Amino acid sequence: MDSLRANLRRLSVGFIYGVGFALGMLVVLLAMSMATFRLPGSPASDPVGAAARGLETRDAIEIVRSEAVLPRWYIKIIGELRNVGPVPVSGGHLIADLYDNDGKFYFQCKTLQFETIAPGATTTFSVDCHGVTPEIWERYESYSIRIAY
């Protein structure tokens, strides 16, 4: 009888811990969902939500300047971005297309996502072209660069 009582006590304590864990997870999940939840028609004030919905962010970042740096057997595009929009923007990345003497596309370089840029702020960027062989380096004549989301 004492053994049964001890087992029931352990079982009830385990059940209480399990319920507490489940409630804690529920609170965390609710908090995460509320952080991204927005009512229809509410202003786009959070940069992540605005960027995810494409509100005022697609044209908010402009490439102020860029240039190619060409050490031997390596190609790197550096420059500066500016946020000309009303909200902070993040989540975009840069893509540089390389062209040969005939203006034909032949290689593409990409960055990871750029950092959050506040309204009116500028930041520098670097697009490193990984996997450039001597043949690719020798064919290089020009590039174009764009922002992708």
Contacts in CASP RR format, 6 or more apart in sequence:
PFRMAT RR
TARGET T0000
AUTHOR 0000-0000-0000
METHOD contacts of the structure
MODEL  1
MDSLRANLRRLSVGFIYGVGFALGMLVVLLAMSMATFRLPGSPASDPVGA
AARGLETRDAIEIVRSEAVLPRWYIKIIGELRNVGPVPVSGGHLIADLYD
NDGKFYFQCKTLQFETIAPGATTTFSVDCHGVTPEIWERYESYSIRIAY
36 48 0 8 1.000
36 49 0 8 1.000
38 46 0 8 1.000
38 49 0 8 1.000
44 50 0 8 1.000
44 53 0 8 1.000
44 55 0 8 1.000
44 56 0 8 1.000
44 87 0 8 1.000
45 87 0 8 1.000
47 57 0 8 1.000
47 87 0 8 1.000
47 88 0 8 1.000
47 89 0 8 1.000
47 90 0 8 1.000
47 116 0 8 1.000
48 90 0 8 1.000
49 55 0 8 1.000
50 56 0 8 1.000
50 57 0 8 1.000
50 87 0 8 1.000
50 89 0 8 1.000
51 57 0 8 1.000
51 89 0 8 1.000
51 90 0 8 1.000
51 91 0 8 1.000
51 92 0 8 1.000
51 149 0 8 1.000
54 149 0 8 1.000
55 87 0 8 1.000
56 85 0 8 1.000
56 86 0 8 1.000
56 87 0 8 1.000
57 85 0 8 1.000
57 87 0 8 1.000
57 89 0 8 1.000
57 149 0 8 1.000
58 149 0 8 1.000
59 84 0 8 1.000
59 85 0 8 1.000
60 83 0 8 1.000
60 84 0 8 1.000
60 85 0 8 1.000
60 86 0 8 1.000
60 87 0 8 1.000
60 89 0 8 1.000
61 81 0 8 1.000
61 82 0 8 1.000
61 83 0 8 1.000
61 84 0 8 1.000
61 89 0 8 1.000
61 92 0 8 1.000
61 117 0 8 1.000
61 147 0 8 1.000
62 81 0 8 1.000
62 82 0 8 1.000
62 84 0 8 1.000
63 79 0 8 1.000
63 80 0 8 1.000
63 81 0 8 1.000
63 145 0 8 1.000
63 147 0 8 1.000
64 79 0 8 1.000
64 80 0 8 1.000
64 81 0 8 1.000
64 82 0 8 1.000
64 122 0 8 1.000
65 79 0 8 1.000
65 80 0 8 1.000
66 77 0 8 1.000
66 78 0 8 1.000
66 79 0 8 1.000
66 80 0 8 1.000
66 145 0 8 1.000
67 77 0 8 1.000
67 78 0 8 1.000
67 79 0 8 1.000
68 75 0 8 1.000
68 76 0 8 1.000
68 77 0 8 1.000
68 140 0 8 1.000
68 143 0 8 1.000
69 75 0 8 1.000
69 76 0 8 1.000
69 77 0 8 1.000
69 78 0 8 1.000
70 76 0 8 1.000
70 137 0 8 1.000
70 140 0 8 1.000
72 137 0 8 1.000
73 132 0 8 1.000
73 133 0 8 1.000
73 134 0 8 1.000
73 137 0 8 1.000
74 129 0 8 1.000
74 132 0 8 1.000
74 137 0 8 1.000
75 98 0 8 1.000
75 109 0 8 1.000
75 129 0 8 1.000
75 132 0 8 1.000
75 136 0 8 1.000
75 137 0 8 1.000
75 140 0 8 1.000
76 126 0 8 1.000
76 127 0 8 1.000
76 128 0 8 1.000
76 129 0 8 1.000
77 94 0 8 1.000
77 96 0 8 1.000
77 109 0 8 1.000
77 126 0 8 1.000
77 127 0 8 1.000
77 129 0 8 1.000
77 143 0 8 1.000
77 145 0 8 1.000
78 124 0 8 1.000
78 125 0 8 1.000
78 126 0 8 1.000
78 127 0 8 1.000
79 124 0 8 1.000
79 125 0 8 1.000
79 126 0 8 1.000
80 122 0 8 1.000
80 123 0 8 1.000
80 124 0 8 1.000
80 125 0 8 1.000
81 114 0 8 1.000
81 117 0 8 1.000
81 122 0 8 1.000
81 123 0 8 1.000
81 124 0 8 1.000
81 125 0 8 1.000
81 147 0 8 1.000
82 117 0 8 1.000
82 120 0 8 1.000
82 121 0 8 1.000
82 122 0 8 1.000
83 89 0 8 1.000
83 117 0 8 1.000
83 118 0 8 1.000
83 119 0 8 1.000
83 120 0 8 1.000
83 121 0 8 1.000
83 122 0 8 1.000
84 120 0 8 1.000
85 119 0 8 1.000
85 120 0 8 1.000
86 119 0 8 1.000
87 119 0 8 1.000
88 116 0 8 1.000
88 117 0 8 1.000
88 118 0 8 1.000
88 119 0 8 1.000
89 116 0 8 1.000
89 117 0 8 1.000
90 113 0 8 1.000
90 114 0 8 1.000
90 115 0 8 1.000
90 116 0 8 1.000
90 117 0 8 1.000
91 113 0 8 1.000
91 114 0 8 1.000
91 149 0 8 1.000
92 113 0 8 1.000
92 114 0 8 1.000
92 147 0 8 1.000
92 148 0 8 1.000
92 149 0 8 1.000
93 110 0 8 1.000
93 111 0 8 1.000
93 112 0 8 1.000
93 113 0 8 1.000
93 114 0 8 1.000
93 147 0 8 1.000
93 148 0 8 1.000
93 149 0 8 1.000
94 110 0 8 1.000
94 111 0 8 1.000
94 114 0 8 1.000
94 125 0 8 1.000
94 127 0 8 1.000
94 145 0 8 1.000
94 146 0 8 1.000
94 147 0 8 1.000
94 148 0 8 1.000
95 108 0 8 1.000
95 109 0 8 1.000
95 110 0 8 1.000
95 111 0 8 1.000
95 127 0 8 1.000
95 145 0 8 1.000
95 146 0 8 1.000
95 147 0 8 1.000
95 148 0 8 1.000
96 108 0 8 1.000
96 109 0 8 1.000
96 110 0 8 1.000
96 127 0 8 1.000
96 129 0 8 1.000
96 143 0 8 1.000
96 144 0 8 1.000
96 145 0 8 1.000
97 105 0 8 1.000
97 107 0 8 1.000
97 108 0 8 1.000
97 143 0 8 1.000
97 144 0 8 1.000
97 145 0 8 1.000
97 146 0 8 1.000
98 105 0 8 1.000
98 106 0 8 1.000
98 107 0 8 1.000
98 108 0 8 1.000
98 109 0 8 1.000
98 129 0 8 1.000
98 136 0 8 1.000
98 139 0 8 1.000
98 140 0 8 1.000
98 142 0 8 1.000
98 143 0 8 1.000
99 105 0 8 1.000
99 106 0 8 1.000
99 141 0 8 1.000
99 142 0 8 1.000
99 143 0 8 1.000
99 144 0 8 1.000
100 106 0 8 1.000
100 139 0 8 1.000
100 140 0 8 1.000
100 141 0 8 1.000
101 139 0 8 1.000
101 141 0 8 1.000
103 141 0 8 1.000
103 142 0 8 1.000
106 136 0 8 1.000
106 139 0 8 1.000
107 129 0 8 1.000
107 132 0 8 1.000
107 136 0 8 1.000
109 127 0 8 1.000
109 128 0 8 1.000
109 129 0 8 1.000
109 130 0 8 1.000
110 127 0 8 1.000
111 125 0 8 1.000
111 126 0 8 1.000
111 127 0 8 1.000
111 128 0 8 1.000
114 123 0 8 1.000
114 125 0 8 1.000
115 123 0 8 1.000
117 123 0 8 1.000
127 145 0 8 1.000
END
